[in-house]
């Protein structure tokens, strides 16, 4: 069986986070198992409770979800495709803020400015930054 593409399992986990109908009261663990005969592995990645709850709420609000989807597509890379954001959520959520800042800077320098969209994206990043500051 083929190993999932980078960020694929994280993207699947995020869709389940969005469907969760109760507030998260604990961290969310993503467990990945590889049954490769040469290198079997069991790995765990943890999504901290405040970030999980932020994602759940963000993905349930249509405007915020659309903005997050635009950010997801904006920070896509050849290696990860559009799953880069999902990959970072479980490993280094602050990287999302850095990628968003890069995207917003490039958009403003390249005269591809959609002021309302940039404002929504900046607001979304601000709310994530506040969540990441929580103890």
Residue pairs with C-beta under 8 A, 6 or more apart in sequence:
1 35
3 34
3 36
4 32
5 80
5 81
5 83
6 79
6 80
6 83
6 87
7 80
7 81
7 83
7 84
7 86
7 87
8 83
9 30
9 32
10 30
10 45
10 83
10 86
10 87
10 89
10 90
11 82
11 83
11 86
13 28
13 30
13 47
13 86
13 90
14 55
14 59
14 86
14 89
17 24
17 28
17 47
17 52
17 55
17 56
17 59
18 55
18 56
18 59
18 60
18 65
20 56
23 53
23 56
24 49
24 52
24 53
24 56
25 49
26 49
27 46
27 47
27 48
27 49
27 52
28 46
28 47
28 49
28 52
29 44
29 45
29 46
29 47
30 44
30 45
30 46
30 47
30 90
31 42
31 43
31 44
32 41
32 42
32 43
32 44
32 45
33 40
33 41
33 42
33 43
34 40
34 41
34 42
34 43
45 90
45 91
46 90
47 55
47 89
47 90
48 93
50 131
50 132
50 134
51 89
51 93
51 128
51 131
51 132
53 131
54 127
54 128
54 131
55 89
57 64
58 64
58 65
58 68
58 124
58 127
59 65
59 68
63 120
64 120
64 124
67 117
67 120
67 121
67 124
68 85
68 124
70 117
70 121
71 85
71 96
71 100
71 103
71 121
71 124
72 82
72 84
72 85
72 86
73 82
74 99
74 100
74 103
75 84
75 85
75 96
75 99
75 100
75 102
75 103
76 82
76 84
77 84
80 87
84 99
85 96
85 99
88 95
88 96
88 99
89 96
93 128
93 132
94 132
96 125
96 128
97 125
97 128
97 129
97 132
100 121
100 124
100 125
101 125
103 121
104 118
104 121
104 122
107 113
107 114
107 118
108 118
